[in-house]
Amino acid sequence: MGKTTLDPEDWGAFRSSAHKMLDDALDKMESARDGRVWNPLPEKMKAALQSEIPKQGLGIDELRQKLADLLPYGVGNTHPRFFGWVHGAGNPGGILAEMTAAAMNANLGGRDHGAIYVEKQVVEWCRQMMGFPAGASGLIVSGTSMATIIALKVARDQRFNFTCRQEGLSGRRLVGYASSQSHSCLGRAFDLLGLGAAALRRIECDHNFRMDTAELEETITRDRARGLVPFVIVGTAGSVNVGAIDDLQTINMIAEREDLWLHVDGAFGATAVLSKDLKGRLAGLEQADSLAFDFHKWLHVNYDAGCILVRSGESHLRSFSGRPEYLAGEGQGLAAGSPWPVDFGPELSRGFRALKVWAHLLEHGVEKLGRAINENCVQAAYLAEKITASSLFELAAPVTLNIVCFRYVSESVNDQDELNRSIVINLQNKGIAAPSTTILRGKLAIRVNITNHRTECGDLDLFFEETAKIAVELERAASSNGV
Ligand SMILES: *Cc1c(COP(=O)(O)O)cnc(C)c1O
Protein backbone atom coordinates (compact mmCIF):
# COMPACT_ATOMS: atom_id res chain seq x y z
CA MET A 1 0.00 0.00 0.00
CA GLY A 2 1.23 3.47 -0.89
CA LYS A 3 2.12 5.96 1.78
CA THR A 4 -0.47 8.73 2.33
CA THR A 5 0.94 12.20 1.89
CA LEU A 6 -0.60 15.54 1.06
CA ASP A 7 2.31 16.61 -1.11
CA PRO A 8 1.62 16.61 -4.87
CA GLU A 9 2.34 13.44 -6.84
CA ASP A 10 3.41 15.56 -9.78
CA TRP A 11 5.32 18.61 -8.61
CA GLY A 12 5.70 19.85 -12.18
CA ALA A 13 1.93 20.02 -12.72
CA PHE A 14 1.43 21.57 -9.28
CA ARG A 15 4.06 24.17 -10.00
CA SER A 16 2.52 25.20 -13.31
CA SER A 17 -0.95 25.51 -11.72
CA ALA A 18 0.55 27.56 -8.92
CA HIS A 19 2.22 29.90 -11.40
CA LYS A 20 -1.09 30.40 -13.19
CA MET A 21 -2.80 31.11 -9.89
CA LEU A 22 -0.18 33.72 -9.07
CA ASP A 23 -0.93 35.38 -12.40
CA ASP A 24 -4.67 35.27 -11.68
CA ALA A 25 -4.04 36.98 -8.35
CA LEU A 26 -1.78 39.61 -9.90
CA ASP A 27 -4.31 40.24 -12.69
CA LYS A 28 -6.92 40.92 -10.04
CA MET A 29 -4.64 43.48 -8.37
CA GLU A 30 -3.44 45.07 -11.60
CA SER A 31 -7.02 45.64 -12.77
CA ALA A 32 -8.22 46.95 -9.39
CA ARG A 33 -9.47 50.20 -11.01
CA ASP A 34 -11.59 48.50 -13.63
CA GLY A 35 -15.21 47.53 -13.62
CA ARG A 36 -17.82 47.60 -10.91
CA VAL A 37 -16.95 48.34 -7.31
CA TRP A 38 -19.02 45.55 -5.76
CA ASN A 39 -19.89 42.33 -7.54
CA PRO A 40 -22.49 40.37 -5.59
CA LEU A 41 -21.88 36.62 -5.63
CA PRO A 42 -24.10 35.07 -8.34
CA GLU A 43 -26.88 32.76 -7.13
CA LYS A 44 -25.32 29.82 -8.95
CA MET A 45 -22.10 30.25 -7.02
CA LYS A 46 -23.97 30.63 -3.73
CA ALA A 47 -25.71 27.31 -4.46
CA ALA A 48 -22.40 25.69 -5.38
CA LEU A 49 -21.10 26.76 -1.97
CA GLN A 50 -23.66 24.58 -0.25
CA SER A 51 -22.39 21.26 -1.56
CA GLU A 52 -21.48 18.19 0.49
CA ILE A 53 -18.05 17.82 2.05
CA PRO A 54 -15.80 16.27 -0.64
CA LYS A 55 -14.81 12.64 -0.07
CA GLN A 56 -12.27 12.64 -2.88
CA GLY A 57 -10.04 15.58 -3.67
CA LEU A 58 -9.97 17.57 -6.90
CA GLY A 59 -7.07 17.74 -9.30
CA ILE A 60 -4.91 20.78 -8.75
CA ASP A 61 -5.96 22.41 -12.03
CA GLU A 62 -9.63 22.10 -11.18
CA LEU A 63 -8.94 23.52 -7.73
CA ARG A 64 -7.05 26.44 -9.22
CA GLN A 65 -10.05 27.23 -11.43
CA LYS A 66 -12.33 27.23 -8.39
CA LEU A 67 -10.03 29.63 -6.58
CA ALA A 68 -9.76 31.92 -9.59
CA ASP A 69 -13.56 31.95 -9.96
CA LEU A 70 -13.85 33.58 -6.53
CA LEU A 71 -11.50 36.47 -7.28
CA PRO A 72 -14.06 38.99 -8.63
CA TYR A 73 -16.44 38.61 -5.71
CA GLY A 74 -14.88 40.62 -2.92
CA VAL A 75 -16.58 43.43 -1.02
CA GLY A 76 -14.95 45.83 -3.50
CA ASN A 77 -12.36 47.41 -1.22
CA THR A 78 -9.56 47.02 -3.74
CA HIS A 79 -11.45 49.44 -6.03
CA PRO A 80 -10.69 53.20 -5.91
CA ARG A 81 -14.37 54.05 -5.35
CA PHE A 82 -14.87 51.83 -2.35
CA PHE A 83 -15.78 54.31 0.41
CA GLY A 84 -17.74 52.17 2.88
CA TRP A 85 -17.04 51.61 6.59
CA VAL A 86 -13.24 51.69 7.14
CA HIS A 87 -11.59 49.24 4.77
CA GLY A 88 -8.03 49.30 3.55
CA ALA A 89 -7.45 48.88 -0.19
CA GLY A 90 -4.79 46.16 0.02
CA ASN A 91 -1.70 45.97 -2.15
CA PRO A 92 0.00 43.50 -4.52
CA GLY A 93 3.09 43.08 -2.33
CA GLY A 94 0.90 41.32 0.21
CA ILE A 95 0.57 38.40 -2.20
CA LEU A 96 4.31 37.75 -2.04
CA ALA A 97 4.45 37.90 1.74
CA GLU A 98 1.43 35.60 2.10
CA MET A 99 3.09 33.05 -0.18
CA THR A 100 6.23 33.14 1.92
CA ALA A 101 4.28 32.83 5.16
CA ALA A 102 2.34 29.87 3.80
CA ALA A 103 5.56 28.18 2.69
CA MET A 104 7.15 28.62 6.13
CA ASN A 105 3.96 27.55 7.92
CA ALA A 106 5.35 29.11 11.07
CA ASN A 107 3.60 28.99 14.44
CA LEU A 108 4.29 32.20 16.34
CA GLY A 109 3.01 31.13 19.75
CA GLY A 110 6.63 30.98 20.83
CA ARG A 111 9.96 29.17 20.67
CA ASP A 112 13.17 30.34 19.05
CA HIS A 113 12.86 30.68 15.28
CA GLY A 114 13.12 33.28 12.55
CA ALA A 115 9.49 34.33 12.39
CA ILE A 116 9.51 35.38 16.04
CA TYR A 117 12.31 37.85 15.34
CA VAL A 118 10.37 39.34 12.45
CA GLU A 119 7.36 39.95 14.70
CA LYS A 120 9.61 41.50 17.35
CA GLN A 121 11.03 43.82 14.71
CA VAL A 122 7.55 44.88 13.57
CA VAL A 123 6.44 45.55 17.16
CA GLU A 124 9.62 47.56 17.74
CA TRP A 125 8.97 49.63 14.62
CA CYS A 126 5.42 50.26 15.82
CA ARG A 127 6.68 51.29 19.25
CA GLN A 128 8.92 53.88 17.63
CA MET A 129 6.27 55.00 15.15
CA MET A 130 3.78 55.67 17.96
CA GLY A 131 6.31 57.28 20.31
CA PHE A 132 6.03 54.65 23.05
CA PRO A 133 8.98 54.31 25.48
CA ALA A 134 11.54 51.51 25.56
CA GLY A 135 10.08 48.80 27.77
CA ALA A 136 6.76 48.89 25.98
CA SER A 137 5.52 45.60 24.59
CA GLY A 138 3.23 44.56 21.81
CA LEU A 139 1.78 41.88 19.63
CA ILE A 140 0.55 41.56 16.08
CA VAL A 141 -3.09 40.46 16.20
CA SER A 142 -6.09 40.06 13.89
CA GLY A 143 -7.23 43.65 14.33
CA THR A 144 -8.26 46.37 16.73
CA SER A 145 -11.09 44.29 18.21
CA MET A 146 -8.62 41.69 19.48
CA ALA A 147 -6.08 44.36 20.43
CA THR A 148 -8.76 46.04 22.54
CA ILE A 149 -9.58 42.84 24.42
CA ILE A 150 -5.90 42.39 25.26
CA ALA A 151 -5.44 46.02 26.31
CA LEU A 152 -8.52 46.10 28.53
CA LYS A 153 -7.55 42.82 30.17
CA VAL A 154 -4.19 44.29 31.18
CA ALA A 155 -5.98 47.43 32.40
CA ARG A 156 -8.46 45.34 34.41
CA ASP A 157 -5.83 43.02 35.90
CA GLN A 158 -3.39 45.72 36.98
CA ARG A 159 -6.22 47.50 38.79
CA PHE A 160 -6.24 44.63 41.32
CA ASN A 161 -2.55 43.81 41.22
CA PHE A 162 -3.33 40.85 38.96
CA THR A 163 -5.18 38.91 41.65
CA CYS A 164 -8.33 38.82 39.55
CA ARG A 165 -6.57 36.47 37.13
CA GLN A 166 -7.12 33.73 39.71
CA GLU A 167 -9.96 35.06 41.78
CA GLY A 168 -12.14 36.74 39.21
CA LEU A 169 -13.82 40.02 40.00
CA SER A 170 -15.40 38.84 43.28
CA GLY A 171 -18.28 41.22 42.97
CA ARG A 172 -16.18 44.31 42.30
CA ARG A 173 -18.00 46.63 39.92
CA LEU A 174 -15.51 48.03 37.46
CA VAL A 175 -16.49 50.82 35.08
CA GLY A 176 -14.75 52.50 32.16
CA TYR A 177 -15.35 55.52 29.96
CA ALA A 178 -15.39 56.25 26.25
CA SER A 179 -17.15 58.75 24.03
CA SER A 180 -20.63 58.15 22.65
CA GLN A 181 -18.91 57.97 19.24
CA SER A 182 -16.53 55.19 20.30
CA HIS A 183 -16.44 51.88 18.46
CA SER A 184 -18.62 48.90 19.38
CA CYS A 185 -15.55 46.70 19.91
CA LEU A 186 -15.17 48.37 23.33
CA GLY A 187 -18.53 47.20 24.63
CA ARG A 188 -17.79 43.75 23.24
CA ALA A 189 -14.48 43.67 25.08
CA PHE A 190 -16.19 44.70 28.34
CA ASP A 191 -18.68 41.89 27.76
CA LEU A 192 -15.96 39.31 27.06
CA LEU A 193 -13.93 40.37 30.11
CA GLY A 194 -16.88 39.75 32.40
CA LEU A 195 -17.43 43.43 33.16
CA GLY A 196 -20.67 43.71 31.24
CA ALA A 197 -21.12 46.02 28.28
CA ALA A 198 -23.12 48.42 30.47
CA ALA A 199 -19.99 49.02 32.57
CA LEU A 200 -18.68 51.05 29.65
CA ARG A 201 -19.96 54.56 30.27
CA ARG A 202 -20.60 56.43 27.07
CA ILE A 203 -19.74 60.10 27.49
CA GLU A 204 -21.52 62.68 25.34
CA CYS A 205 -19.62 64.51 22.62
CA ASP A 206 -19.21 68.17 21.73
CA HIS A 207 -20.31 69.62 18.37
CA ASN A 208 -17.14 68.24 16.78
CA PHE A 209 -18.00 64.70 17.94
CA ARG A 210 -15.18 64.71 20.51
CA MET A 211 -15.63 63.45 24.04
CA ASP A 212 -16.95 66.12 26.41
CA THR A 213 -14.17 66.01 29.00
CA ALA A 214 -16.15 68.01 31.61
CA GLU A 215 -18.85 65.37 31.52
CA LEU A 216 -16.16 62.70 31.74
CA GLU A 217 -14.91 64.17 35.02
CA GLU A 218 -18.40 64.53 36.44
CA THR A 219 -19.29 60.96 35.56
CA ILE A 220 -16.15 59.58 37.20
CA THR A 221 -16.89 61.51 40.40
CA ARG A 222 -20.51 60.35 40.43
CA ASP A 223 -19.51 56.73 39.83
CA ARG A 224 -16.98 56.76 42.66
CA ALA A 225 -19.62 58.18 45.00
CA ARG A 226 -21.87 55.27 44.07
CA GLY A 227 -19.21 52.72 45.03
CA LEU A 228 -18.26 51.79 41.50
CA VAL A 229 -14.59 51.24 40.60
CA PRO A 230 -13.42 53.26 37.60
CA PHE A 231 -10.38 51.68 35.93
CA VAL A 232 -10.01 52.90 32.35
CA ILE A 233 -10.66 55.80 30.01
CA VAL A 234 -10.66 55.06 26.30
CA GLY A 235 -9.77 57.89 23.98
CA THR A 236 -10.69 57.60 20.33
CA ALA A 237 -8.15 58.71 17.73
CA GLY A 238 -10.23 58.70 14.57
CA SER A 239 -13.87 57.83 15.29
CA VAL A 240 -15.54 55.46 12.90
CA ASN A 241 -18.48 57.75 12.14
CA VAL A 242 -16.76 61.01 11.33
CA GLY A 243 -13.03 60.62 12.02
CA ALA A 244 -13.07 62.72 15.19
CA ILE A 245 -10.01 62.71 17.43
CA ASP A 246 -10.64 63.07 21.16
CA ASP A 247 -8.60 65.61 23.11
CA LEU A 248 -6.06 63.01 24.18
CA GLN A 249 -3.91 65.42 26.19
CA THR A 250 -6.78 66.54 28.41
CA ILE A 251 -8.04 62.98 28.74
CA ASN A 252 -4.55 61.89 29.74
CA MET A 253 -4.44 64.58 32.43
CA ILE A 254 -7.74 63.35 33.81
CA ALA A 255 -6.54 59.74 33.69
CA GLU A 256 -3.40 60.66 35.62
CA ARG A 257 -5.27 62.65 38.23
CA GLU A 258 -7.84 59.90 38.70
CA ASP A 259 -5.24 57.13 38.54
CA LEU A 260 -6.93 55.45 35.59
CA TRP A 261 -5.54 53.49 32.65
CA LEU A 262 -5.64 55.39 29.36
CA HIS A 263 -6.33 53.22 26.36
CA VAL A 264 -6.49 54.73 22.88
CA ASP A 265 -8.52 53.24 20.05
CA GLY A 266 -6.56 54.38 17.03
CA ALA A 267 -7.78 51.69 14.64
CA PHE A 268 -7.20 53.77 11.55
CA GLY A 269 -6.54 57.27 12.93
CA ALA A 270 -3.35 56.44 14.84
CA THR A 271 -1.50 55.61 11.64
CA ALA A 272 -1.92 59.25 10.58
CA VAL A 273 1.19 59.87 12.75
CA LEU A 274 3.07 58.94 9.57
CA SER A 275 1.86 62.14 7.91
CA LYS A 276 3.86 65.22 8.84
CA ASP A 277 0.77 67.37 8.31
CA LEU A 278 -1.50 65.27 10.50
CA LYS A 279 0.79 64.09 13.30
CA GLY A 280 0.15 67.15 15.47
CA ARG A 281 -3.55 66.36 15.70
CA LEU A 282 -2.71 63.13 17.49
CA ALA A 283 -0.77 64.82 20.29
CA GLY A 284 -1.15 62.80 23.49
CA LEU A 285 -1.30 59.46 21.71
CA GLU A 286 2.23 58.68 22.87
CA GLN A 287 1.15 59.07 26.51
CA ALA A 288 -1.39 56.26 26.43
CA ASP A 289 -0.98 53.17 28.60
CA SER A 290 -2.11 51.07 25.65
CA LEU A 291 -2.89 51.67 22.00
CA ALA A 292 -4.77 49.54 19.49
CA PHE A 293 -4.51 50.10 15.75
CA ASP A 294 -4.75 48.32 12.43
CA PHE A 295 -2.41 47.68 9.54
CA HIS A 296 -5.25 46.52 7.31
CA LYS A 297 -7.04 49.88 7.25
CA TRP A 298 -5.10 53.03 6.42
CA LEU A 299 -1.79 51.21 5.91
CA HIS A 300 -3.34 48.86 3.32
CA VAL A 301 -1.74 45.65 4.52
CA ASN A 302 -3.96 42.89 3.13
CA TYR A 303 -6.44 41.56 5.70
CA ASP A 304 -6.04 40.91 8.52
CA ALA A 305 -3.48 42.53 10.80
CA GLY A 306 -3.60 44.88 13.77
CA CYS A 307 -1.38 45.77 16.70
CA ILE A 308 -1.57 46.18 20.45
CA LEU A 309 1.06 48.25 22.20
CA VAL A 310 1.27 48.36 26.00
CA ARG A 311 3.37 51.01 27.69
CA SER A 312 4.35 48.75 30.58
CA GLY A 313 5.69 45.54 29.12
CA GLU A 314 5.84 44.21 32.66
CA SER A 315 2.11 44.65 33.26
CA HIS A 316 1.37 43.16 29.86
CA LEU A 317 3.43 40.08 30.70
CA ARG A 318 1.88 39.71 34.16
CA SER A 319 -1.58 39.75 32.63
CA PHE A 320 -1.00 36.83 30.24
CA SER A 321 2.04 34.83 31.36
CA GLY A 322 1.96 31.43 33.03
CA ARG A 323 2.74 28.35 30.96
CA PRO A 324 2.20 24.66 31.81
CA GLU A 325 5.05 22.11 31.86
CA TYR A 326 4.67 21.09 28.22
CA LEU A 327 5.31 24.67 27.10
CA ALA A 328 8.16 25.44 29.51
CA GLY A 329 10.91 27.67 28.16
CA GLU A 330 14.60 26.79 28.14
CA GLY A 331 17.78 28.83 28.23
CA GLN A 332 18.89 27.34 24.92
CA GLY A 333 17.63 25.15 22.09
CA LEU A 334 14.33 25.55 20.31
CA ALA A 335 12.37 26.34 23.49
CA ALA A 336 14.53 29.40 24.27
CA GLY A 337 13.67 33.02 23.59
CA SER A 338 11.30 33.73 26.49
CA PRO A 339 9.09 35.61 26.87
CA TRP A 340 7.12 34.22 23.96
CA PRO A 341 4.19 35.88 22.20
CA VAL A 342 1.80 33.51 24.05
CA ASP A 343 2.90 35.32 27.23
CA PHE A 344 1.34 38.53 25.87
CA GLY A 345 -1.99 37.37 24.50
CA PRO A 346 -4.71 34.72 24.56
CA GLU A 347 -3.66 32.72 21.49
CA LEU A 348 -1.15 29.87 21.55
CA SER A 349 -0.99 28.87 17.89
CA ARG A 350 -0.55 32.02 15.85
CA GLY A 351 0.08 32.54 12.15
CA PHE A 352 2.76 34.72 10.61
CA ARG A 353 0.71 37.92 10.19
CA ALA A 354 3.78 39.92 11.08
CA LEU A 355 5.50 38.92 7.85
CA LYS A 356 3.16 40.80 5.53
CA VAL A 357 3.43 43.87 7.75
CA TRP A 358 7.22 43.65 7.80
CA ALA A 359 7.37 43.16 4.02
CA HIS A 360 4.93 46.03 3.48
CA LEU A 361 6.99 48.47 5.53
CA LEU A 362 10.17 47.34 3.77
CA GLU A 363 8.64 47.59 0.30
CA HIS A 364 7.07 51.02 0.66
CA GLY A 365 8.75 52.76 3.59
CA VAL A 366 6.75 54.85 6.03
CA GLU A 367 7.16 58.13 4.14
CA LYS A 368 5.12 56.95 1.18
CA LEU A 369 2.50 55.41 3.47
CA GLY A 370 2.23 58.73 5.29
CA ARG A 371 1.82 60.61 2.01
CA ALA A 372 -1.00 58.31 0.91
CA ILE A 373 -2.77 58.95 4.23
CA ASN A 374 -2.35 62.68 3.85
CA GLU A 375 -3.69 62.63 0.28
CA ASN A 376 -6.87 60.92 1.47
CA CYS A 377 -7.46 63.81 3.89
CA VAL A 378 -6.88 66.34 1.13
CA GLN A 379 -9.39 64.41 -0.99
CA ALA A 380 -11.94 64.40 1.83
CA ALA A 381 -11.60 68.18 2.10
CA TYR A 382 -12.03 68.43 -1.69
CA LEU A 383 -15.25 66.41 -1.60
CA ALA A 384 -16.49 68.40 1.40
CA GLU A 385 -15.95 71.62 -0.56
CA LYS A 386 -17.98 70.31 -3.49
CA ILE A 387 -20.78 69.38 -1.12
CA THR A 388 -20.72 72.73 0.65
CA ALA A 389 -20.79 74.55 -2.68
CA SER A 390 -23.73 72.50 -3.96
CA SER A 391 -27.34 73.40 -3.27
CA LEU A 392 -28.34 69.72 -3.37
CA PHE A 393 -26.38 68.48 -0.38
CA GLU A 394 -25.38 69.49 3.13
CA LEU A 395 -22.51 68.27 5.30
CA ALA A 396 -23.67 66.22 8.28
CA ALA A 397 -20.45 66.64 10.28
CA PRO A 398 -17.25 68.65 10.15
CA VAL A 399 -14.52 66.93 8.11
CA THR A 400 -11.40 66.53 10.26
CA LEU A 401 -9.62 63.64 8.59
CA ASN A 402 -10.70 61.34 5.79
CA ILE A 403 -14.44 60.91 6.36
CA VAL A 404 -17.18 62.97 4.72
CA CYS A 405 -20.73 62.56 6.01
CA PHE A 406 -23.44 64.36 4.10
CA ARG A 407 -27.08 64.30 3.12
CA TYR A 408 -29.21 65.06 0.15
CA VAL A 409 -31.76 67.63 1.23
CA SER A 410 -35.09 67.33 -0.49
CA GLU A 411 -37.84 69.91 -0.34
CA SER A 412 -40.47 67.53 -1.63
CA VAL A 413 -39.74 64.20 0.09
CA ASN A 414 -40.79 63.70 3.71
CA ASP A 415 -38.71 60.69 4.61
CA GLN A 416 -35.24 62.08 3.98
CA ASP A 417 -33.55 59.19 5.77
CA GLU A 418 -35.16 56.70 3.41
CA LEU A 419 -34.21 58.81 0.40
CA ASN A 420 -30.55 59.01 1.44
CA ARG A 421 -30.48 55.30 2.26
CA SER A 422 -31.81 54.55 -1.24
CA ILE A 423 -29.14 56.74 -2.81
CA VAL A 424 -26.43 54.65 -1.13
CA ILE A 425 -28.03 51.32 -2.05
CA ASN A 426 -28.40 52.50 -5.67
CA LEU A 427 -24.75 53.52 -5.87
CA GLN A 428 -23.72 50.13 -4.48
CA ASN A 429 -26.06 48.08 -6.67
CA LYS A 430 -25.09 49.93 -9.82
CA GLY A 431 -21.44 49.23 -9.04
CA ILE A 432 -20.56 52.94 -9.29
CA ALA A 433 -19.25 53.45 -5.78
CA ALA A 434 -19.60 51.95 -2.34
CA PRO A 435 -20.25 54.53 0.37
CA SER A 436 -22.01 53.38 3.56
CA THR A 437 -24.56 55.04 5.84
CA THR A 438 -24.59 56.10 9.45
CA ILE A 439 -26.82 58.03 11.84
CA LEU A 440 -25.60 61.41 13.09
CA ARG A 441 -27.67 63.44 15.56
CA GLY A 442 -30.65 61.23 14.77
CA LYS A 443 -30.47 61.62 11.00
CA LEU A 444 -29.21 59.22 8.37
CA ALA A 445 -26.11 60.38 6.51
CA ILE A 446 -24.27 59.15 3.44
CA ARG A 447 -20.80 58.30 4.67
CA VAL A 448 -17.69 58.46 2.47
CA ASN A 449 -14.60 57.07 4.16
CA ILE A 450 -11.42 57.45 2.11
CA THR A 451 -8.81 54.99 3.31
CA ASN A 452 -7.81 54.17 -0.22
CA HIS A 453 -4.44 54.70 -1.93
CA ARG A 454 -6.08 54.13 -5.32
CA THR A 455 -8.65 56.91 -5.05
CA GLU A 456 -8.06 59.95 -7.27
CA CYS A 457 -9.91 63.25 -7.34
CA GLY A 458 -11.53 62.11 -10.60
CA ASP A 459 -13.14 59.26 -8.67
CA LEU A 460 -14.65 61.78 -6.28
CA ASP A 461 -15.91 63.93 -9.17
CA LEU A 462 -17.58 60.90 -10.71
CA PHE A 463 -19.00 59.86 -7.35
CA PHE A 464 -20.39 63.33 -6.76
CA GLU A 465 -22.02 63.60 -10.19
CA GLU A 466 -23.55 60.13 -10.06
CA THR A 467 -24.82 60.67 -6.52
CA ALA A 468 -26.50 63.91 -7.59
CA LYS A 469 -28.05 62.21 -10.62
CA ILE A 470 -29.40 59.29 -8.59
CA ALA A 471 -30.68 61.61 -5.88
CA VAL A 472 -32.65 63.73 -8.30
CA GLU A 473 -34.11 60.65 -10.04
CA LEU A 474 -35.13 59.06 -6.74
CA GLU A 475 -36.65 62.29 -5.53
CA ARG A 476 -38.67 62.66 -8.70
CA ALA A 477 -39.91 59.07 -8.46
CA ALA A 478 -40.78 59.51 -4.77
CA SER A 479 -42.67 62.75 -5.33
CA SER A 480 -44.72 61.29 -8.16
CA ASN A 481 -45.63 58.39 -5.85
CA GLY A 482 -46.64 60.90 -3.21
CA VAL A 483 -44.14 59.62 -0.64
C1 LIG B 1 -12.38 49.29 12.50
C2 LIG B 1 -12.38 49.90 13.84
C3 LIG B 1 -12.33 49.10 14.99
C4 LIG B 1 -12.34 47.61 14.93
O1 LIG B 1 -11.16 47.16 14.32
P1 LIG B 1 -11.07 45.73 13.60
O2 LIG B 1 -9.73 45.73 12.99
O3 LIG B 1 -12.19 45.71 12.58
O4 LIG B 1 -11.25 44.68 14.64
C5 LIG B 1 -12.27 49.74 16.21
N1 LIG B 1 -12.28 51.08 16.29
C6 LIG B 1 -12.34 51.88 15.22
C7 LIG B 1 -12.33 53.36 15.39
C8 LIG B 1 -12.40 51.31 13.95
O5 LIG B 1 -12.46 52.10 12.86
The ligand as an ORCA input file, in Angstrom:
! r2SCAN-3c Opt
* xyz 0 1
  C     -12.376     49.286     12.498
  C     -12.378     49.896     13.844
  C     -12.333     49.102     14.988
  C     -12.336     47.612     14.930
  O     -11.164     47.156     14.320
  P     -11.072     45.733     13.597
  O      -9.731     45.731     12.987
  O     -12.185     45.708     12.583
  O     -11.254     44.684     14.636
  C     -12.268     49.744     16.209
  N     -12.278     51.077     16.291
  C     -12.343     51.877     15.221
  C     -12.331     53.363     15.395
  C     -12.404     51.310     13.950
  O     -12.462     52.100     12.863
*
